[in-house]
């Protein structure tokens, strides 16, 4: 009878623990990134009243007789792999990981992991200016812990094998996109032998735009050329003559006269003379690349076009720009956009995966830390674990209220049943005491 009392007491204890877990789940039904927990039980010691025996020639086997001594909490498991639903916030630095990875954050000393992507930039991102000390970094909203990743050294690539660092999204080195002068102009198109304009004094007009440094930032210039026949017996030789340079107001500026001779093969119409020439505009040397021009009979109209860009086709020549926005890609890459059309890679967010994520230690404030059970984190971009990052949304709690209420009812009934065992055992003990007194 005493055994039943102790067993019932253990039943009360474990179901009280289950209610504690259920209560915590329900309390965090609206906690960003919260992972629900479930209580698992196991039985404990048994008292053997009779050993098991095998069969004999006269009798069969006899099963053991054992009386249990109650139960215990075997584990409180975290439902770590179930994804919470997406809560749309439209906030630019609210993020959700699609997959099993975790964001990596730090308090400056310890490294933590979280599914809560409620981040912001420590400083006014809409008023880009000189940050004070630790301002300008991507941090968690609850505690201001730094979000970790890999910063870009060249504005185009990141070294994801390097050490993790804080992600800076604001500051004097980021807010400005320095302009660059035009140093390369590519000319394309065809000199048409049947075009009557190239046999006149004015020739066929061609213009090209260029940006060069001035007293107040970059100044825009228009470079004008004319295409005329060279005037010799060779009908495949032409002159591309610099005829004028005007500023953004249309005012003519001083320039150095120059002619570029264009000689083409009569067999295939391809350029055979020098492919480039140099001119000087506003104190900046500009290369004129005519290697892509041709000389055919087509429609009777010369079709020369110009564009700023180097030999690889990259655009050259842009004004100074200010940061106009930040874009976060699904792979965690963070880009800055500028008013001059420039785009710069600032950083890539790091994520962590674990061999046994259920072994992580809950630290509160939606944070986890690694343990011997979880194993060391595997730090990598989110795409390497098959996941992605969505912006403007947060991951909601994965608590299922209907499931929690069902567990609550069964826990309550089990608690009542164990209470009844205690009262019944007490009644039986009272009956024994009364037998003795009579």
C-alpha positions in Angstrom: 0.0 0.0 0.0 2.9 2.3 0.7 4.2 1.5 -2.7 1.0 2.9 -4.3 1.4 6.1 -2.3 4.9 6.6 -3.6 4.0 5.7 -7.1 1.0 8.1 -7.1 3.3 10.9 -5.7 5.7 10.4 -8.6 2.7 10.5 -10.9 1.6 13.8 -9.5 5.1 15.2 -9.9 5.6 14.2 -13.5 2.2 15.4 -14.6 2.8 18.7 -12.8 6.0 18.9 -14.8 4.0 18.2 -18.0 1.6 21.0 -17.0 4.6 23.3 -16.5 5.8 22.6 -20.0 2.3 23.0 -21.5 1.9 26.3 -19.7 5.2 27.5 -21.1 4.2 26.5 -24.6 0.9 28.3 -24.4 2.6 31.4 -22.9 4.9 31.5 -25.9 2.2 31.0 -28.6 3.1 34.4 -30.0 6.8 34.4 -29.4 8.8 34.8 -32.6 10.7 31.6 -33.6 9.6 29.7 -30.4 9.8 25.9 -30.7 7.3 24.0 -28.7 8.3 21.3 -26.2 6.8 18.0 -25.2 7.3 16.0 -22.0 8.2 12.3 -22.3 7.8 9.9 -19.4 9.4 6.5 -18.5 8.8 4.0 -15.7 11.4 3.6 -13.0 12.4 0.9 -10.5 10.5 -2.4 -10.1 10.3 -4.7 -7.1 10.4 -8.3 -8.1 8.0 -10.6 -6.1 8.8 -13.6 -8.2 11.6 -14.5 -10.6 10.9 -15.8 -14.1 11.6 -19.5 -14.7 11.8 -21.6 -17.8 9.8 -24.6 -18.7 10.4 -28.1 -17.2 9.4 -31.6 -18.1 6.3 -31.2 -15.9 5.4 -27.5 -16.2 5.7 -24.6 -18.5 7.6 -21.3 -17.9 6.5 -18.9 -15.2 6.5 -15.2 -15.9 8.1 -12.8 -13.4 6.0 -10.9 -10.9 7.1 -7.3 -10.6 5.5 -4.2 -9.0 6.5 -0.8 -10.4 7.4 2.1 -8.2 6.2 5.0 -10.3 7.4 7.1 -13.2 9.8 9.9 -14.0 10.3 12.6 -16.6 12.5 10.9 -19.2 13.0 14.0 -21.4 11.6 17.4 -22.4 12.0 17.4 -26.2 12.0 20.5 -28.4 10.1 20.3 -31.6 13.0 22.0 -33.3 12.4 20.9 -36.9 8.8 22.1 -37.3 8.7 25.4 -39.1 6.5 28.2 -37.7 4.2 30.0 -40.1 5.3 33.3 -41.7 4.2 36.6 -40.2 4.3 39.4 -42.7 5.7 42.6 -41.2 7.2 44.4 -44.3 10.0 45.6 -42.1 13.2 45.5 -44.2 15.3 43.8 -41.6 12.8 41.3 -40.4 13.9 37.9 -41.7 12.9 34.3 -41.6 14.9 31.2 -42.4 13.2 28.6 -44.5 14.9 25.4 -43.4 16.6 24.0 -40.4 19.4 26.6 -39.9 19.8 29.3 -37.2 21.0 32.9 -37.4 24.3 33.4 -35.6 24.5 36.3 -33.0 26.9 37.4 -30.3 27.0 39.6 -27.2 30.6 40.4 -27.9 31.9 37.4 -25.9 29.6 34.4 -26.4 28.1 33.1 -29.6 24.4 32.2 -29.7 21.9 30.9 -32.3 18.4 32.0 -32.9 15.4 31.5 -35.2 14.1 35.0 -34.3 15.0 37.2 -37.2 13.7 40.5 -35.7 16.7 42.6 -36.5 17.4 46.3 -37.0 20.3 48.6 -37.8 21.8 50.3 -34.7 21.4 53.8 -36.0 19.0 55.7 -38.3 19.3 53.9 -41.6 17.1 56.5 -43.2 19.5 59.3 -42.2 22.8 58.0 -43.2 25.6 59.7 -41.3 28.7 59.2 -39.3 28.0 56.3 -36.9 28.8 56.7 -33.2 31.1 53.9 -32.0 29.0 50.8 -32.4 26.2 52.2 -34.4 25.5 51.0 -37.9 25.6 47.3 -37.2 22.8 44.8 -37.7 21.6 43.7 -34.3 18.8 41.8 -32.6 15.8 43.9 -31.5 15.5 42.3 -28.0 19.0 42.5 -26.7 21.0 44.4 -29.3 23.3 41.4 -29.9 25.3 41.6 -33.1 24.3 39.5 -36.1 27.3 37.7 -37.6 28.3 37.1 -41.1 31.1 37.8 -43.6 31.9 41.3 -44.8 32.9 42.0 -48.4 36.3 43.5 -48.9 35.8 44.5 -52.5 32.1 45.1 -52.8 31.6 42.1 -55.1 32.6 38.9 -53.3 32.7 37.5 -49.8 35.0 34.8 -48.3 32.7 32.4 -46.5 35.7 30.4 -45.3 36.9 33.4 -43.3 36.2 34.4 -39.7 32.8 35.7 -38.7 32.4 39.4 -38.1 29.7 41.9 -37.2 27.7 43.1 -40.2 27.9 46.8 -40.7 25.2 48.4 -42.9 25.8 52.1 -42.2 28.8 54.4 -42.0 31.0 56.8 -44.0 32.6 54.0 -46.0 29.2 52.6 -47.0 26.9 55.6 -47.4 28.8 57.0 -50.5 29.5 55.5 -53.9 32.4 57.5 -55.3 32.0 58.6 -58.9 34.5 57.7 -61.6 35.4 59.6 -64.8 34.8 58.3 -68.2 38.0 56.8 -69.6 36.7 54.5 -72.3 34.1 55.0 -75.1 33.2 52.2 -77.4 32.0 52.9 -80.9 29.9 50.3 -82.8 28.0 50.3 -86.1 28.6 50.5 -89.8 30.0 53.1 -92.2 27.7 52.7 -95.2 29.5 53.3 -98.5 26.2 54.5 -100.0 25.6 57.1 -97.3 25.7 60.5 -99.1 26.3 62.4 -95.9 29.9 61.0 -95.5 30.9 62.7 -98.7 29.9 66.2 -97.6 32.0 68.6 -95.6 29.9 68.2 -92.4 29.9 64.4 -92.7 27.8 62.0 -90.6 27.4 63.2 -87.1 28.2 61.1 -84.0 28.1 62.1 -80.4 29.3 60.5 -77.1 28.6 61.3 -73.5 31.4 61.6 -70.9 31.7 62.4 -67.2 34.8 64.1 -65.9 35.7 65.7 -62.6 34.9 69.4 -62.2 35.0 72.0 -59.6 31.6 70.9 -58.1 31.6 67.2 -58.6 31.4 65.4 -61.9 30.5 67.4 -65.0 28.8 66.0 -68.0 30.2 66.6 -71.5 29.0 65.8 -75.0 31.7 64.8 -77.5 30.8 65.4 -81.1 32.4 63.6 -84.1 31.9 63.6 -87.8 32.4 60.7 -90.2 33.6 61.7 -93.7 35.3 60.1 -96.6 39.1 60.5 -96.5 39.0 62.1 -100.0 41.6 59.8 -101.6 41.3 57.0 -104.1 40.7 54.4 -101.5 37.0 54.2 -101.0 37.4 52.2 -97.8 39.2 54.9 -95.8 37.3 57.4 -93.7 38.0 60.1 -91.1 36.4 60.3 -87.7 37.0 63.9 -86.7 36.5 65.5 -83.3 34.4 68.5 -84.1 33.4 69.9 -80.7 32.9 69.4 -77.0 30.0 70.9 -75.1 29.1 70.9 -71.4 25.8 70.0 -69.8 24.4 73.5 -70.6 25.3 73.2 -74.3 28.2 75.7 -74.0 31.3 74.9 -76.1 34.5 74.2 -74.3 38.1 74.2 -75.6 39.2 71.0 -77.2 42.2 69.7 -79.1 41.4 68.8 -82.7 42.0 65.3 -83.7 41.3 62.9 -86.5 41.0 59.1 -86.3 41.6 57.3 -89.5 39.3 54.4 -90.2 40.5 51.9 -92.9 38.5 48.8 -93.7 39.2 45.7 -95.7 37.3 45.8 -99.1 37.0 42.0 -98.8 35.1 41.6 -95.5 34.5 45.2 -94.4 36.4 44.8 -91.1 38.7 47.4 -89.6 42.4 47.2 -90.6 43.7 50.5 -89.1 44.4 51.3 -85.5 41.5 50.1 -83.2 41.8 52.8 -80.6 42.7 56.5 -80.3 43.0 58.9 -77.3 41.4 62.3 -76.8 41.5 64.7 -73.8 38.3 66.1 -72.4 38.3 68.3 -69.2 41.8 67.1 -68.3 40.9 63.4 -68.5 42.3 61.1 -71.2 39.6 59.1 -72.9 40.2 56.1 -75.1 38.0 55.8 -78.2 37.6 52.2 -79.3 36.5 51.8 -82.9 37.4 48.1 -83.2 33.8 47.0 -83.5 32.9 49.2 -86.5 32.5 47.8 -90.0 32.2 49.1 -93.6 29.4 47.5 -95.7 26.8 48.6 -98.3 23.5 48.3 -96.4 20.6 50.7 -96.3 22.5 53.8 -97.4 22.7 55.2 -93.8 25.7 55.1 -91.5 24.8 53.7 -88.1 27.5 54.7 -85.6 26.6 54.4 -81.9 28.7 55.1 -78.8 28.6 53.9 -75.2 30.6 54.3 -72.1 32.3 51.1 -71.1 35.7 49.4 -70.9 37.0 46.6 -73.0 35.0 44.0 -71.0 31.8 46.0 -71.5 31.7 47.3 -67.9 30.1 50.8 -67.7 32.6 53.6 -66.9 31.7 57.0 -65.9 29.3 57.8 -63.1 28.5 60.6 -60.7 28.9 60.5 -56.9 26.1 58.5 -55.4 24.3 58.3 -52.0 22.9 55.1 -50.5 19.3 54.8 -51.5 18.4 51.4 -50.1 19.5 47.9 -48.9 18.4 44.6 -50.5 18.8 41.2 -48.8 18.9 38.3 -51.2 17.5 34.8 -50.5 21.0 33.5 -50.0 21.7 36.0 -47.3 23.8 38.4 -49.4 23.2 42.1 -48.5 23.6 44.7 -51.2 23.6 48.5 -51.0 21.9 50.5 -53.8 23.1 54.0 -54.7 21.5 57.0 -56.5 24.1 56.8 -59.3 23.0 53.3 -60.2 25.8 51.5 -58.4 25.2 48.3 -56.4 27.7 47.1 -53.8 27.8 43.8 -51.9 28.2 44.6 -48.2 28.1 41.2 -46.5 26.6 37.8 -46.4 24.7 36.5 -43.4 26.0 33.4 -41.7 23.8 30.5 -40.5 24.5 27.5 -38.3 23.2 23.9 -38.5 23.7 21.1 -36.0 23.9 17.3 -36.1 21.4 17.2 -33.2 19.6 20.5 -32.9 17.3 19.2 -30.2 20.4 19.1 -28.0 20.8 22.9 -28.0 20.5 24.6 -24.7 17.7 27.2 -24.3 19.2 30.5 -23.0 16.0 32.6 -23.0 15.3 35.6 -25.1 14.9 33.3 -28.1 18.5 32.3 -28.0 20.2 28.8 -28.0 23.7 27.8 -27.2 25.6 24.7 -28.3 26.2 21.8 -26.0 27.9 18.4 -26.1 24.6 16.9 -27.2 24.1 19.3 -30.1 27.6 19.1 -31.4 29.6 22.0 -32.8 27.8 24.3 -35.2 28.4 24.0 -39.0 28.7 27.7 -40.1 27.9 28.3 -43.7 25.6 30.3 -46.0 22.0 29.3 -45.7 21.9 27.8 -49.2 24.4 25.2 -48.2 21.8 23.6 -45.9 19.2 23.8 -48.6 17.4 26.8 -47.0 16.8 30.4 -47.9 16.1 33.7 -46.2 12.9 35.7 -46.6 12.7 39.3 -45.7 9.8 41.4 -44.5 8.5 38.3 -42.5 9.1 36.7 -39.2 8.8 33.1 -38.2 5.9 32.6 -35.8 5.8 30.1 -32.8 5.2 26.5 -33.9 2.9 25.9 -30.9 -0.3 24.1 -31.9 -2.9 25.2 -29.4 -5.3 22.4 -30.2 -2.5 19.9 -29.4 -1.6 21.7 -26.2 -5.2 21.7 -25.0 -5.5 18.0 -25.6 -2.3 17.4 -23.7 -3.6 19.6 -20.9 -6.8 17.6 -20.6 -4.9 14.3 -20.4 -2.4 15.7 -17.9 -5.3 17.0 -15.8 -7.1 13.7 -15.8 -3.8 11.8 -15.0 -3.2 14.2 -12.1 -6.7 13.6 -10.8 -6.3 9.8 -11.1 -3.0 9.9 -9.2 -4.7 12.0 -6.5 -7.4 9.5 -6.3 -4.8 6.7 -5.8 -3.4 8.6 -2.8 -6.9 9.2 -1.2 -7.9 5.5 -1.8 -4.6 4.2 -0.3 -5.1 6.5 2.7 -8.6 5.1 3.1 -7.3 1.6 3.0 -4.6 2.4 5.6 -7.3 3.9 7.8 -9.2 0.7 7.6 -6.2 -1.3 8.7 -5.7 1.0 11.6 -9.3 0.6 12.6 -8.9 -3.2 12.5 -6.2 -3.0 15.0 -8.1 -0.7 17.3 -11.1 -3.0 17.4 
